[in-house]
Amino acid sequence: MVSKLQIDEFRLKMKSLEDSAKRPRQGNLSPLERIEVVADPGTFEQIDAFLESLAPKFGRSKGKVTTKQGVITGRACVHGRQVYLYAQDSSVEAGALGEREGRKICKVMDLAVQNGAPIIALNDSGGARVSEGVRSSGYWNIFQRNVIASGVVPQIFAIMGSCAGGGAYSPALGDFIFMIKEQGSMFVTGPTVVKSIIGQEISKEGLGGPQIHSQVSGVAHFLAPTERECLEMIRTLLSYLPSNNREKPPCVDTGDDPWRTNESVGDVVPEDPKKSYDMRQVIRKVFDRGEFFEVHRYFAQNILTGFARLAGNSVGVVASQPRYLAGCLDINASDKAARFIRFCDAFNIPLINLVDVPGYLPGIEQEHGGILRHGAKKIYAYAEATVPKITLVLRKAYGGALSGMCVSKERGADEVMAWVSAEVATLGADAAVKIFFAEEIRNSADPEKRRQELIKEFQEEVTSVYAVAAAGRIERIIEPKDTRPALVKALRSHSKKLETLPWKKHGNIPL
């Protein structure tokens, strides 16, 4: 029988663990508080609650036995669905990963894969625990599990503090990374090492802060104003995703009429193909309740990626953004979209492509930077994807961007539609006339009048949607106001799509 003394000892131990996990941290939430915000109330259960961190063998704490835990692990529910998670504690040796911390993290990752549940990681670690020597090399075991879990269950990371080395590489191997304004950082080597090796002086924020990784490097997918908003954003993201690759994404009743039309959609897009506009306005008018959960909002802003709902169904949206670089595709846009496309395909999320693109961004910098290699990633991702792929051309689609934005069935789309005023061609009418009819225009009595006549003829005979549809490259021509119901019909007609690819170990995407 269990004695009263043992019960009392157990209660004291549990209180000690809870008090440790709830210690205030310079105004930020404690590890346990973070878990309680992201999880449904009362659902969190610790795993390995009594597995203590090892006592340091070196330094000021040498020889002292610790009852603190460098990481809290467990399971919980988010929106009623099971998740596995861990939260690192930077107050225990700066959150450094030791042998036991590594074992705990690996255990919940294994459980997540075995049970088909997402992984949520709240990272706050300075890297490997140096005081344990090679025993602290648990990061390789975590990396291995990141790779095994990839494409099996969603892996979501939030950078809650300064994360270096392995503490940054594990998130980089996951699916989505959240960072918080003016809080946290990620880098392989910190400012001190940078200065000692190459003599450059830079702050943590300047080297790997939230703004750098969300705007410049593209490492972070989401930038949140505060910790609580970051954790709420994780909950929102999970609402669009299935728990694993064997499930369909959740369908919810949004209360938005699938068949509603919107007379103002066409007003957003200027007739002049050279004028800019914000594609987000179109997205908000078309998808359920005007909601768009954007991914990589501040990186490669010439293309938009994110999640929305169409008749209650989760969809991935890939859209040109004429507001930046006229919507041209470039190196960063190709990388951004390719990774998003592959995530959606891995987790059975249909893709909606909204196209208004003049082509690939020309120039020496792009060519020398490897636009062919990077652009090929996006083409590869579309070609490999077996989920429904529905493409709508709003205003124009020219050149190599026809492949880059999945325009036409030959390029992987399941259904292609276009607005009545759209142009689809290898080369736009204006550019084509300048190249092929330069001499005729020059020798005419009224060069400008003749140029306009030739442009109109070229549009009618070559680039108009009617000419392209006559060639079998576009299946449906729609009025802008009918965009939503047309997309709903297309999505429903392809919802049972089954496509198999030849057996292979894996492809060789051009990285």
N, C-alpha and C positions, 0 to 999 in steps of 0.2 A: 504493500500500500504506500501511497505517497503521503509523506508526513506534512504537518502544517509548516514546519521549518523549510522544507523544500518548496512548498507553494509560495511562502513569503520570499524566499530567495529568487524564485522565478519572477515574481512581481517586481521586485527591486531591480532585477536585471533588465526587464522590459522597460521599466521607467527610465533607467539609465540610458538605454538605447534610444528611446523616444526623445529624451531631453537632449542627447547628443545630436540627434538628427534635426532638432528644432532650434539649434543655436542660431541667434541672429548673426547675419554676415554683412556688416557694413551697409545696412539698409536694404539689402537684397533678401529674397526669400531663402529659407533653409532648404536643403535637399528634400526633406519630407514634405514641406509646404509646397514645393514645386510639383511633386508627385500628386499631392491632393488637389491642386488646381487643374492639372491636365486630366486626371481620372474622374470618373463618375463618383459622387460622394459615397463614402463608406465601402468602396469596392477593393481598395488596395490591400493586398496580402503580401507580407514580406516572405522572401525565400532566403534561406541561410541567414536568418536574423542574428544568430549567435556566433557566426564565423568572424572572429576578430582579426583585425590587421596585425601583422607581425610587429614585434617591438624592434625599433631601429638598432642596428649593431654599431653605428657610428654617429658622431655628432653629439649635441647637447642632450638628446633623449636616450643616449646609449644605455642599454640594459634595463630600461623601464618597460614594464608590461603595459600595453594599451588595451583598453576596452572599446576604443573608438573604431569606427568602420570607415574606410576610405570610400566605400561605395554602398549604396542601398539598392537592393534588387528585389524584384517581385512581379506579381501579376495584378491586373486590375481590369476594369471595363471602361471603354470610351464609347458613348452612345449605345450602351448595352452590349457591345461586342468586346470580346477578350483581347487584351494586349499584354505584352511583356515589356518591362521597362527597367531601367537603372538610372540612378542619379549619383554622380560623384560629389564628394565633400572636400572642398578645397581647404578646409580647416584641419584636415588630417594629412600632414606632410604635403601640403599644397595640392592635395588630390592625386598625388603621384601613384601610378599603378604598380602594386606589388604582386607577389605570387598569388595571394589569397583574393585580392581584388580581381585579378585576371580570371581566377577560377569561377568566381561568382558571376562575372559578366558572361563568360563562355557558357555557363550553365543556363542562364535565362535565354541566351541566343539559341542554344540547342532546343530548349523547350518551345520557343517561338516557332521554329521551323517544324518541329514534330507535331505541333498542334495547329499549325496554319494560322498564326496570329501575328500582327504587326509588332515591330520592335521600336520602342521609343527610348532614345538615349539622351540624357541631360548631362552633357559633358562639361567638366570643370576640373581639368587636370593639367599639371605641368609636365606630363610625360611619364617615363618609366622611373620607378623608385630606385635611385642610385644606391641607396644604403643596403639594398638587398643584392647588389651585384647582378650576376647572370640569372639568378633566380627570379628576377623581375622581368624577364624577357617574355612576358605573357602577351605582348602585343601581337606577335606573329600568330598566336592561337586565335586572337580576336579577328585579325585580318582574314585568316582562313575562313572563319565563320561568316564574316561580312560577304565574302565571295560566294560561299555556299548558299547563303540566304538570298543573294541577289537574284531577282526575278522570281523568287518563291514567296516571300512575304515583304511588304513595304518596310523599309528601314529609314526612320526619321530621327534626325539629330538636332539638338539645340545647343548652341555654344553659350554656356552660362558664365564662363570666366575665361581666363587665359589658358589656351590649349596649345601645347607644343609637341613636336615630334610625333610619336605614336598617337598621342591624344588628339592630333589633328588629322592624321592619316586615316584612322578608322571612320570618322565622319565623311571624309572624302571618298571612301569606298561605298558609302550608303546611297540612298536615293534622293533625300532632300535635307538641306542644312538651313536652319534658322539662326539668325544672329540678331542681337539687340543693340539699338543705337547707344553709342558711348559706353558699351559694356562688352567685355570679352575680346578675344583675339585668337587668331590661328596662324601658326607658322611652323616651318620645319625647324628652323633655328632662330632664336630670339635676337633682339637688338644687341645684347652684350656680345654674343658670338659673332654677329655680323661685323661689329666694330673691331673686334680683336682679329678677325681673319682678313677682312678686306678694307678696314678703316672707315667704313661708312657709318655715320651717326644717324639714327632714325628712332622714332618712338614706336611703342607697341602698336599704337593705332595706325601710324603711318606705314608700318611694315605689314600688318595683317589684321587691321581693325575691321569693324562691320561695314563701313563705307567702302573700303578698298575691296573687300571680297564680294560685296553685292553689286558694285558698279564697275570695277576695273578687272579683277581676275575672274569673276564669274563663279567662284568657289561656293558662295552662299546663294541660296535660292530665294530666301525671304529675309526682309529687314523689318523688325518689329520695334515699336516705340518703347515698350516696357516689357519686363519679365512676364507679367500677367497676360498682356496682350499676345506675347509670343506663345505662351502655353495655350491660350484660347485659339490662336491661329492653327496650332497643331491639331486641335480638336476639329476645327473646320476642315482642314485638309483631309483628315481621316473620314469625314462624312462623305467624301466623294469616292473613296477607294474601297475595293474589296479587301477582305482580310488576307487573302492569299491568291495565288495564280490559278487556283481551281474554281474560284467563285466568280460570278458576275458582279460588277459594281452595284452598289445599292440603288434602288429606285424609290423615290419618295414622292408623295403627293404635294406639289408646290402650290396647288390652287390656281395655277396659271393656265388659261385655256390654250391647248395645243394648236388650235386652228385660228387663233386671232391673227388678224392682219394689222399692219402698221403703215399708214400713209406717209409718215415722216421719215421712214428709213432711207428712202432715196434722196431726201433733202440733205442728208449728211455728206453725201459724196458729190463733189463738184463735177460738172461735165468735162471741164478742161483736165485732161489726164496729167498735166504738169502741176496742178494745184494740190496742196497737201490737206489732210484732214486727220482726225483721230479715229482710228478703227475701233477703239473701245466704245465709241458712241453707237456704232452699228451693233456690236456685240450685246450691249446692254438693252437695245431695243428688240433684239431677236430672241435671246435666251431667257429661260424662266426667271421671272421676277427681276430682271435686269442684273442678275448676280454673275460675277466673273471673278474667280479666285485665281489671280494671276501668279505665275511662276516666273522667277528671274525678271521681275518688273524693271529693275534698274540696270540690267546688263543687256547688251546687244538690243537696244530699244527699237531697232528697225524691223524686228519681228516680235510678235506677241505669242506667248504660250500660257496655257492655264486651263483650269477646269470650270465647267459650267453644267447646267442641266437643260435638257431638251425633253419636254413632256415628262419630266420627273427623272429621266435617265441621265446618269453621269456621262459626260463626254469630254474628250480632250480637244482643245481649240488651238489650232496653229494658224496665225493670221498675219498677213502683211501689215506693216505700220507705215503708211505714207508720210506720217508726221516726221519721221527721222530717215535721213538719207533717201528720201522719196520711196522708201520701202524696198530699196535694193538689198539683195542678199550679199553677205560678205562672210568672212572667216568666222567671226564670233556668232553671227546669226545662224550659220550652218551648224556649228557645234551645239548651240543652245537648243535648236529645234530637233536635231537628230537624237539627242539624249532624251528629250521629252517624248518624242515619238516612240522610242524603244521602251520607255517606261510604260506608256499607255498600252502598247502591244503586249508586253509581259503580263499585264494585269487586266486584260480583256476590256479595255476602255476604248470605245469607238472614237475615231478621229474626224473632226470637222475642220476643213481647210478653207479659209476665207482669203481670196487672192486678189491683190491689186499690186502687181510687181512689174517694174520696167526691165528687170534682168539682174545680173550679178554686177556688183560694184567694180568698175574697171580701175586699172592703175598698177603701177610698178609695185607698190607696197603690198597689194593683195596678191599679185602673182608670185612675188618673192616670198611672201608669207605662207604660200602653199594653199591658195584658194581651191585648186584642183583637188588636193587631198582632203581638205576640210569640207568642201562642197560635196564630195563623193560620200561623205558620212551620211549626209541627209538623204541623198538618193538611195543609198544602201538601206537606211532605216525604213524609208517608205516601201521599198521593194520587198524587204523582209517581213514587214508587218502583215499579219493575217486578220486583224480586226477590221470591221467595216471602215472604209475610207471614203468620205463624201466631200467633194470639192465644189466650191461656188466661186466663180469669177465675177467680181463686182464691177470692175472698170477696165482692167487690162491685165494681160499676161503675155510677156514677150520672152523670146530667146531661150537661153538655158534654164531660165527660171520656170519654164513649163515642166521640166523634170524636177527642179528643185522645190516646186510647190504642189507636185502630184496632180498636174492637170492632164487629163485624158486617161482612158482605161489602159492604153499601152504603157503608161507611166505608173500604173498601180492603183488608180482610183477605181472604186466600185461604181460610183455614179458621179458624173460631172454635169453641173448646171451653170448657167450664166444669166446675168441680167441682160435685158434686151439691148442696152446701150454698150455692152462690153466689147472689147477687142481681144482676140487671141491670135497670135502670129509669132513666127520666128523673129520678125522684125516689125516694129510699129510702122504705121503708114507714113508718118512724117519723116522718119529716118530712112525708110525704104525709098521714098520719092527723091530725097536728097542724094542718095547714092546712085540709084539706077536711072534717074531721069534728069541729072544735073545739066547735061548738054542741051536737052530739049527745052528745059526751062530757061536756060541762058539765051537761047536763040529765038524765043517767042517774043511777040510784040509786047505782051504784058506778063513779065516773068512771075509776078506774085499771083496774078489771076490764074495763070496756067498751073502753078504749083498747087493752089487750092483745088483746082479741078482734078488734078492727078491724085491728090490725097483722097478726095471723095471717091474717085473711081477705085482706088486701091482698097479703101475701106469696104466698099460694097462688094467687091469681087474676091477679096482675099482675107481681110482681117475681121469682118463683121461676124457676129455670132451666128447669123443665118448661113453665111458661107462656110463657117467651120462646122456647124451642125449638119449641113448638106454633105460634108465629107465624113460624117460619122464620128467626129471628135468630141462633140457636145451632145448630150442626150435630151436636156430640157432647157428651154429658154423661159425665164420667168420675169414678172414685174417685181420691182424692189419690195413693194408692199406685201407680196406673197412669200417673202423669204422664209419666215418662220414655219408656216404650214408645209412649204416645199421640203424643208430640211427634216421636219418631223416625219413626213411620208417616206422620204428616202431612208431615214434611220430605221423606221419600222420595217421597211421592205427588205433590209439587209441584216436585220437583227438575228436571224437564224443562220447567218453565213458560216459555212464550214470550208476551210481551206487547209490543205496539208502540203508541206514542202518535202522534198527528197530528204531521206535520212542522212544526217551528217553529225559529226561530233560537235562542231560549231563552225560558223562562217569566219572569214577573216576580214572584218570591217577595217577600212583604211584609217588607222589611228594616227 
